[in-house]
Amino acid sequence: MAVYLFTFHAYRSWMPDRPQGYVRKGEGVLPQDHGAAREYNDRASHPPVIFDQPKQTILVSEAQTICCENGWRLHQIATSTTHAHLLVSWCEFLEWKTVSNTLKRRLGAELSKTLDQTGPWFGRGASRKRVTDQKHFEYLMGQYLPRHGGVRWSETDTKKQTHAQRGYSSASMKDSDMTKPQTKTTQQIIGAHDEYMVNNIVRYPIALVRGKGATMWDADGKEYLDLFAGFGGPILGHCHPELVQTVHQQAQTLWHVGNLFHTEPQTRIAGAIHRHGFAGRSLFSHSGADANDAAIKLARLHGKAKPHKATGPDGRYKVITALGSFHGRSFGGMVATGQEKVRTGFSPHLPGFVHVPFNDLAALKNAIDHETCAVMLEPIQGEGGVNMPSDDYLPGVRALCDEHDLAWVCDEVWTGCGRTGRWFAHQHWSVAPDIMTLAKGVGGGLPVGVMCANEKMAAYYDAAKQGVVRHATTLGGNCLSMAVAAKIFEIIERDNLLHRASQLGQLMIERLNRFAANCPHIKQVRGKGLFVGVELTTEHQPWFKSAKEVVDTCLEKGLLINAAQSLVLRLAPALVVTDDEVHRGLDVLERVIAV
């Protein structure tokens, strides 16, 4: 096993005649005029450097990602006032030049110039020492950092002691330390799950340990192509570098303060939803089920405030939802869900929910009575099998709600945040709900739920106007999750990912339809953007009897997709998935189905 040290210059400790805003030795602040700093640096005789700690953070984060992608083992990170040091090892048949060129190519021209390619050496001049293994590196850093006023980053270094103070010496270092596994094995992880966790879901015998973009790896090193984006959560892929940076920066600033104080990250994501949606007001929670419960409560407040012809003591309280829908597993969400299996065993149920067929305006109209306060629908059903509405359905729902003064709740937990090629799926039909719920993609994988209501509906939750708090949650809207959510909206807009989702989704549907034309086992391909359903049929006696069997076989071949209902495959990749990744995934899927 070869061991090498990468050293990154954090910033220059001394510069003559530097412009205002330059950092001085020991200062971790952002220059006030970054452009002036770069311009000055271009004229200087010294090579380019990184001027601020945030850029150092980006560089180190990117180096970590590169190591993971290439299977290199990143053993240690340390920083001083002038440098960032990374100790990296890899199999000895890989040469130093191969690794350094990979780093330089990924870091880009400006950052790669900060890389001091000292190889297995630490220090400069006569003081240079050859790094032999991890403990030797720790020993050298223990000697070096105290002299340079630096700090270390280490899981075990909570007291910031040097390794020399802990009694390490070169004589105590062993090569075996370099070969310790970075994670537990699959069986160890599964064993811990079986011992300590509630087995509420039947899981695959796979332990995923890391991800990047549309790729994940398990504890045994097997690679998977993820075309279901973590069940819709990581809408920008796994470990998007800008989201990693956002988490890092916010985690060093403020995590959570409780809901009696204002925080800036909340206002940024609420403002983005307001601008891109129907000018609504947002209330934050932890999940789609939480958001839907908040929406149901708000709809009932509307029904009680305007009872109309209702004569009972509860006023208007009924909510109409669709068969095949899914609105969560909370006590309210499971009853709203139009699938009996979700609420079996939990009776007596919360009263007031009526279920009608999806995409049937006549059935909806007939279900409305004097006690109805709201209609709750997914614009495209997710768990129901990516069921698409006809073009007149959602406009018809809007008209019925207006006619009867009902709140229309649009559950966009699956379809929001650009997945279908619009910010929110209801926009495809040029209508706006009274209340919208979001989750999954809005947090990028973090637990975020959003209930967004128009001005009229939001007033029922206005504590100042109502004189009482009608709904709240302790951790909903925490700074860390809100900063990530705001960055997700920023990236989607900046990188034009709505168009990307629409374009790539059309490519997927067209290719699958071409395959279906020659494959008797596919009944229909449907969806919008990167939310695609493939309905299978067993009429011609294929090798499979259910969609789950197809999903399981794809998983064996390294492809992650999902089954909904008995015969529908669901594909919902991240918005950053590449054309090549989509085609590779569909190659696998088509081969599996056609066997």
C-alpha positions in Angstrom: 0.0 0.0 0.0 1.5 3.3 -1.1 0.9 6.4 1.1 1.0 10.0 -0.2 0.4 13.4 1.2 -1.5 16.2 -0.6 -0.9 19.7 0.6 -3.1 22.6 -0.3 -2.2 26.2 0.3 -5.0 27.9 2.2 -3.9 31.5 1.6 -0.6 33.5 1.6 0.5 34.7 5.0 2.3 37.8 3.7 1.8 39.9 0.6 3.3 43.4 -0.1 1.0 46.2 -1.1 -2.1 44.0 -1.1 -5.5 45.6 -1.9 -8.1 46.2 0.7 -9.9 43.0 1.7 -7.0 40.6 1.6 -6.9 38.2 4.5 -4.0 38.5 6.8 -2.2 35.6 8.6 -4.5 33.8 10.9 -7.7 35.5 9.5 -10.4 33.2 8.0 -12.5 35.9 6.4 -13.7 36.4 2.9 -12.0 39.2 0.9 -14.3 42.2 0.4 -13.2 42.5 -3.2 -12.5 39.0 -4.6 -12.1 40.4 -8.1 -9.4 42.8 -7.0 -7.6 40.1 -5.1 -7.5 37.9 -8.2 -6.4 40.8 -10.4 -3.6 41.6 -8.0 -2.6 38.0 -7.8 -2.3 37.8 -11.6 0.3 40.7 -11.5 2.2 39.2 -8.7 5.3 37.1 -9.1 3.9 34.4 -6.8 1.7 31.5 -8.1 -2.1 31.8 -7.6 -3.4 30.9 -4.1 -6.7 30.5 -2.3 -7.5 33.6 -0.4 -10.3 32.5 1.9 -11.4 29.7 4.2 -14.6 29.0 2.3 -12.6 28.1 -0.8 -10.3 26.0 1.2 -13.4 24.1 2.4 -14.6 23.6 -1.2 -11.2 22.3 -2.2 -11.0 19.8 0.7 -14.6 18.7 0.1 -13.9 18.1 -3.6 -10.7 16.2 -2.8 -12.7 14.0 -0.4 -15.3 13.3 -3.2 -12.5 12.4 -5.7 -11.0 9.9 -3.2 -14.4 8.2 -2.7 -15.1 8.0 -6.4 -11.7 6.4 -7.2 -11.7 4.1 -4.2 -8.7 5.8 -2.6 -8.7 5.9 1.2 -8.6 9.3 2.8 -7.0 8.8 6.2 -6.6 12.2 7.6 -7.4 15.9 7.1 -5.6 18.6 8.9 -5.3 22.4 8.6 -2.9 25.1 9.6 -3.0 28.8 9.1 -1.4 28.4 5.7 -2.2 24.9 4.4 -4.6 22.1 4.2 -3.1 18.6 4.3 -4.7 15.4 3.2 -3.1 12.0 3.7 -4.3 9.6 0.9 -3.4 6.0 0.2 -4.3 3.7 -2.7 -3.2 0.4 -4.2 0.5 0.5 -5.0 0.0 -0.1 -8.7 -1.5 3.3 -9.1 1.3 5.9 -9.6 1.5 9.3 -8.0 1.1 11.0 -11.4 -2.2 9.3 -12.1 -3.6 10.5 -8.9 -2.3 14.0 -9.0 -3.6 14.4 -12.6 -7.0 13.3 -11.6 -7.1 15.8 -8.8 -5.9 18.6 -11.0 -8.4 17.8 -13.7 -11.3 17.8 -11.2 -10.2 20.8 -9.2 -9.9 23.1 -12.3 -7.1 25.4 -13.3 -7.3 27.9 -10.4 -7.6 25.4 -7.6 -5.2 22.9 -9.0 -2.4 25.5 -8.9 -2.7 25.4 -5.1 -1.8 21.7 -5.0 1.7 21.1 -3.7 2.6 17.8 -5.2 5.1 16.7 -2.6 4.2 13.0 -2.9 5.2 10.9 0.1 7.1 13.8 1.6 6.0 16.2 4.3 7.6 19.6 4.8 10.2 21.5 2.8 14.0 21.7 2.4 16.2 20.1 5.0 13.2 19.5 7.2 11.4 17.3 4.7 10.4 13.9 6.1 9.0 10.9 4.2 5.5 9.9 5.2 5.3 6.2 5.8 1.8 5.6 7.1 -1.2 7.2 8.9 0.3 7.3 12.4 3.5 8.7 11.1 1.5 11.5 9.4 -0.4 12.1 12.6 2.9 12.3 14.5 4.4 14.8 12.0 1.2 16.9 12.1 1.4 16.8 15.9 4.8 18.4 15.7 4.0 20.8 12.9 0.6 22.3 13.7 1.3 23.7 17.2 4.2 25.7 15.8 2.0 27.1 13.1 -1.1 27.9 15.2 -3.2 25.3 13.4 -6.1 23.1 14.3 -6.8 19.5 13.3 -10.0 17.9 11.9 -10.4 14.4 13.3 -13.3 12.3 14.7 -11.3 11.4 17.7 -9.6 14.8 18.3 -12.3 16.4 20.4 -9.9 17.9 22.8 -7.5 19.1 20.1 -4.5 17.4 21.6 -1.5 16.8 19.4 -0.6 13.2 18.7 2.8 13.8 20.3 1.0 14.6 23.5 -0.9 11.4 23.3 2.3 9.4 23.3 2.6 8.4 19.7 6.0 8.0 18.3 7.5 6.6 15.1 8.3 3.4 16.9 4.7 2.8 17.7 3.4 3.1 14.1 2.2 -0.1 12.4 1.4 -0.8 8.8 -1.8 -2.6 9.9 -3.3 0.7 10.8 -3.5 1.6 7.1 -5.6 -1.4 6.2 -8.5 -1.0 8.7 -11.8 -0.9 6.9 -13.5 2.5 6.5 -17.0 1.0 7.2 -18.5 -2.1 8.7 -19.3 -5.0 6.4 -22.8 -5.5 5.0 -23.5 -8.4 7.5 -22.3 -6.3 10.4 -24.6 -3.4 9.5 -27.5 -5.8 8.9 -26.8 -7.5 12.2 -26.8 -4.2 14.1 -30.1 -3.4 12.4 -31.7 -6.7 13.4 -30.5 -6.2 17.0 -31.4 -2.6 17.6 -34.0 -1.4 15.1 -37.8 -1.9 14.6 -38.2 -4.1 11.5 -41.1 -2.0 10.2 -40.0 -2.3 6.5 -38.7 -5.4 4.7 -35.3 -4.2 3.5 -33.0 -5.6 0.8 -29.9 -7.4 2.2 -27.8 -4.4 1.0 -26.1 -1.7 3.1 -25.4 1.4 1.1 -22.6 3.5 2.4 -21.9 6.4 0.0 -23.2 8.1 -3.1 -22.3 10.6 -5.7 -24.8 12.0 -8.3 -26.8 9.0 -9.6 -24.3 6.4 -8.3 -24.2 4.6 -5.0 -21.9 2.0 -3.5 -22.7 -0.6 -0.8 -20.5 -1.7 2.0 -19.0 -4.5 -0.2 -18.0 -2.0 -2.9 -20.7 -2.9 -5.4 -21.8 0.0 -7.5 -25.5 0.9 -8.2 -27.0 3.3 -10.8 -29.9 5.0 -9.0 -32.8 5.9 -11.3 -35.2 6.4 -8.3 -33.2 9.1 -6.5 -33.5 7.9 -3.0 -37.3 7.6 -3.2 -37.5 11.1 -4.6 -35.5 12.8 -1.9 -32.0 13.6 -3.4 -33.5 15.5 -6.4 -30.1 16.9 -7.2 -28.4 13.5 -6.8 -26.4 12.1 -3.9 -23.9 14.5 -2.2 -24.2 17.3 -4.6 -21.1 19.4 -4.0 -22.9 22.7 -3.6 -25.3 21.1 -1.1 -22.4 19.6 0.8 -20.8 23.0 0.9 -24.1 24.6 2.1 -24.5 22.1 4.9 -20.9 22.7 6.0 -21.2 26.4 6.0 -24.6 26.5 7.8 -23.5 23.9 10.3 -20.8 26.2 11.4 -23.2 29.1 11.6 -26.6 28.1 13.2 -28.5 24.9 13.4 -31.8 25.5 15.2 -33.3 28.2 17.4 -37.0 27.1 17.9 -40.0 28.6 16.3 -40.3 31.8 18.3 -37.5 33.5 16.4 -37.0 34.6 12.8 -34.2 33.0 10.8 -32.9 34.0 7.4 -32.8 30.6 5.7 -36.5 30.1 6.2 -37.3 33.3 4.4 -35.1 32.4 1.4 -36.9 29.1 0.7 -40.3 30.5 1.5 -39.6 33.4 -0.9 -38.6 30.9 -3.7 -41.7 28.9 -3.3 -43.8 32.1 -3.3 -42.2 33.3 -6.5 -42.3 30.0 -8.4 -45.7 29.0 -7.2 -49.0 30.8 -6.6 -47.8 33.5 -4.2 -48.5 31.4 -1.2 -47.3 31.5 2.4 -45.2 28.5 3.7 -45.3 26.6 6.9 -42.4 24.1 7.4 -42.4 20.7 8.9 -40.4 17.4 8.7 -42.1 15.2 6.0 -44.9 14.9 3.5 -47.2 13.3 6.1 -46.6 16.3 8.4 -47.3 18.7 5.6 -50.5 16.9 4.6 -51.7 16.9 8.2 -51.2 20.6 8.4 -53.2 21.0 5.2 -56.1 18.9 6.5 -56.3 20.9 9.7 -56.2 24.1 7.7 -59.0 22.9 5.4 -61.2 22.0 8.4 -60.6 25.5 9.9 -61.9 26.9 6.6 -64.9 24.6 6.8 -65.8 25.7 10.3 -65.2 29.4 9.5 -67.7 29.1 6.6 -70.2 26.4 7.5 -72.7 27.5 4.8 -75.6 25.0 4.8 -74.0 22.5 7.2 -76.3 22.0 10.2 -74.2 19.6 12.4 -72.0 20.7 15.3 -68.8 20.1 13.3 -69.8 22.3 10.4 -68.1 21.4 7.2 -65.3 18.8 7.9 -65.3 16.2 5.2 -62.3 15.8 2.8 -62.7 14.1 -0.5 -59.6 12.2 -1.8 -58.9 9.8 -4.6 -58.7 6.0 -4.7 -55.1 4.9 -5.3 -53.8 8.1 -3.6 -51.1 8.2 -1.0 -50.9 11.1 1.6 -48.7 9.6 4.3 -48.9 7.2 7.2 -49.8 9.7 10.0 -53.2 9.2 11.7 -54.7 11.8 9.3 -52.7 10.9 6.2 -53.4 7.2 6.3 -57.2 7.8 6.4 -56.9 10.4 3.6 -54.9 7.8 1.5 -57.1 5.9 -0.9 -55.6 2.5 -0.2 -57.1 0.2 2.4 -53.9 -1.6 3.1 -52.3 1.6 4.6 -54.9 2.0 7.3 -55.7 -1.7 8.1 -55.3 -2.4 11.8 -55.6 1.2 13.1 -59.4 1.5 13.5 -61.3 3.4 14.7 -60.2 5.8 12.0 -60.4 9.6 12.0 -63.9 10.3 10.5 -64.6 12.7 7.6 -62.8 11.2 4.6 -64.5 10.2 1.4 -62.7 8.3 -1.5 -63.7 8.6 -5.2 -62.0 7.3 -8.4 -59.1 9.4 -9.6 -59.7 11.3 -12.9 -63.5 11.1 -12.5 -65.1 14.5 -12.3 -68.6 13.1 -12.1 -67.8 11.0 -9.1 -66.2 13.9 -7.4 -69.2 16.1 -8.0 -71.6 13.5 -6.7 -69.5 13.1 -3.5 -69.7 16.8 -2.5 -72.4 17.5 0.2 -73.1 20.2 2.8 -70.4 18.8 5.1 -67.6 18.8 2.5 -64.8 21.3 3.2 -62.0 20.3 0.9 -60.7 18.1 -2.0 -57.2 16.6 -1.6 -55.5 15.2 -4.7 -52.1 14.4 -6.2 -51.8 16.0 -9.6 -50.1 12.8 -10.8 -50.6 9.8 -8.5 -47.3 8.4 -7.3 -47.9 5.3 -5.2 -51.0 4.6 -7.3 -48.7 3.9 -10.3 -47.8 7.3 -11.9 -51.5 7.8 -12.9 -52.0 10.8 -15.2 -55.1 13.0 -15.2 -56.9 13.9 -18.4 -56.4 17.5 -19.5 -59.8 18.6 -18.2 -59.6 16.9 -14.8 -57.6 19.4 -12.7 -59.3 22.5 -14.3 -62.6 20.7 -13.5 -61.5 20.2 -9.9 -60.7 23.8 -9.6 -64.1 24.8 -10.9 -66.0 22.5 -8.5 -64.0 23.8 -5.6 -64.8 27.4 -6.5 -68.5 26.6 -7.0 -68.8 25.0 -3.6 -66.3 27.1 -1.7 -64.0 24.1 -1.0 -60.3 24.2 -0.3 -58.3 22.4 -3.0 -55.3 20.7 -1.4 -52.7 19.7 -4.0 -50.3 17.0 -2.7 -47.1 17.7 -4.6 -44.9 15.6 -2.3 -43.7 13.5 -5.2 -44.2 15.9 -8.1 -42.9 19.2 -6.7 -39.5 20.9 -7.1 -39.1 20.5 -10.8 -39.4 16.7 -11.2 -42.1 16.9 -13.9 -40.5 19.8 -15.9 -42.4 22.5 -14.1 -41.8 23.8 -10.6 -45.0 22.2 -9.5 -47.0 19.6 -11.5 -50.3 21.5 -11.3 -48.8 24.2 -13.4 -48.9 21.9 -16.5 -52.7 22.5 -16.5 -52.6 26.2 -15.8 -54.4 26.0 -12.5 -53.5 26.9 -8.9 -54.6 25.1 -5.7 -55.6 26.8 -2.4 -53.1 24.7 -0.5 -50.0 22.8 -1.7 -47.8 20.3 0.1 -44.2 19.5 -0.6 -41.6 17.1 0.7 -39.1 14.6 -0.7 -37.1 16.7 -3.3 -37.6 20.0 -1.4 -35.1 18.9 1.2 -32.7 17.1 -1.2 -32.7 14.1 1.2 -33.0 16.1 4.5 -36.4 15.8 6.4 -38.3 18.8 5.1 -42.1 19.2 4.6 -43.8 22.3 3.4 -47.5 23.4 3.5 -48.0 26.4 1.3 -51.4 28.2 1.4 -52.8 31.2 -0.4 -53.5 34.4 1.6 -57.2 33.5 2.3 -56.3 30.1 3.7 -53.1 31.1 5.5 -55.1 33.6 7.6 -56.7 30.7 9.5 -53.2 29.8 10.9 -52.3 33.5 11.6 -51.8 33.4 15.4 -52.1 37.2 15.7 -55.4 37.2 14.0 -56.8 34.0 15.6 -55.5 34.8 19.0 -54.2 31.2 19.4 -51.5 29.0 17.9 -53.4 26.5 15.6 -50.4 24.6 14.3 -46.7 24.4 15.0 -43.7 22.1 15.2 -40.4 22.3 17.1 -37.8 21.3 14.5 -39.7 22.2 11.3 -37.9 24.9 9.5 -34.5 24.4 11.2 -31.7 26.4 9.7 -29.7 23.5 8.3 -32.6 22.0 6.3 -33.8 25.4 5.1 -30.4 26.5 3.8 -30.2 23.3 1.8 -33.8 23.7 0.5 -33.1 27.3 -0.6 -29.9 26.2 -2.4 -31.8 23.5 -4.2 -34.2 26.0 -5.7 -31.3 28.3 -6.6 -29.5 25.5 -8.5 -32.6 24.3 -10.3 -33.3 27.8 -11.5 -29.7 28.7 -12.3 -29.0 25.5 -14.2 -32.3 25.4 -16.1 -33.1 22.0 -14.7 -36.8 22.3 -15.4 -36.0 22.2 -19.1 -33.6 19.4 -18.5 -36.2 17.3 -16.7 -38.7 17.9 -19.4 -36.2 17.1 -22.2 -34.7 14.0 -20.6 -38.1 12.7 -19.5 -39.3 12.9 -23.0 -36.2 11.0 -24.1 -37.0 8.3 -21.6 -40.7 8.0 -22.5 -39.9 7.9 -26.3 -37.2 5.2 -25.9 -39.5 3.1 -23.7 -42.3 3.4 -26.1 -40.1 2.2 -28.9 -39.1 -0.8 -26.8 -42.8 -1.4 -25.9 -43.8 -1.5 -29.6 -41.7 -4.7 -29.9 -42.3 -6.1 -26.4 -45.6 -7.7 -25.5 -44.9 -7.4 -21.7 -45.4 -3.6 -21.6 -48.9 -2.2 -21.5 -48.3 1.5 -21.2 -45.6 4.1 -20.6 -46.7 7.3 -19.0 -45.6 10.3 -16.9 -44.2 13.8 -17.2 -40.6 14.9 -16.9 -38.5 12.6 -14.7 -41.5 10.9 -13.2 -42.1 7.9 -15.4 -44.3 4.8 -15.0 -44.1 1.6 -17.0 -47.1 -0.6 -16.7 -46.4 -4.2 -17.3 -48.8 -7.0 -18.4 -48.6 -10.7 -17.8 -51.1 -11.5 -20.5 -48.3 -13.1 -22.7 -46.8 -15.1 -19.9 -43.5 -13.4 -19.2 -41.0 -14.8 -16.8 -42.2 -12.3 -14.1 -45.5 -12.2 -12.3 -45.1 -8.8 -10.6 -43.2 -5.5 -11.0 -41.3 -6.3 -7.8 -39.7 -9.3 -9.5 -38.4 -7.0 -12.3 -37.1 -4.5 -9.7 -35.3 -7.2 -7.7 -33.6 -8.5 -10.9 -32.5 -5.0 -11.9 -31.1 -4.5 -8.4 -29.0 -7.7 -8.8 -27.6 -6.1 -11.9 -26.8 -2.8 -10.2 -29.9 -0.7 -11.2 -32.2 0.9 -8.6 -35.8 1.5 -9.7 -39.1 0.9 -7.9 -42.4 -0.9 -8.1 -45.8 0.7 -7.4 -48.9 -1.5 -7.1 -48.5 -4.9 -8.6 -47.5 -4.2 -12.2 -46.1 -0.7 -12.5 -42.4 0.2 -12.5 -41.5 3.7 -11.4 -38.4 5.6 -12.6 -37.6 9.0 -11.0 -33.9 9.8 -11.4 -32.3 13.0 -10.0 -32.5 16.1 -12.2 -28.8 16.0 -12.7 -28.7 12.5 -14.2 -26.8 12.3 -17.4 -28.0 11.0 -20.8 -25.5 8.2 -20.6 -26.7 7.2 -17.2 -30.3 7.1 -18.4 -29.4 5.0 -21.4 -27.3 2.6 -19.3 -30.2 2.2 -16.9 -32.7 1.6 -19.7 -30.4 -0.9 -21.3 -30.5 -3.0 -18.1 -34.2 -2.6 -17.7 -35.0 -3.6 -21.3 -32.8 -6.6 -21.1 -34.4 -7.7 -17.8 -38.0 -7.4 -19.1 -37.3 -9.0 -22.5 -35.7 -12.2 -21.0 
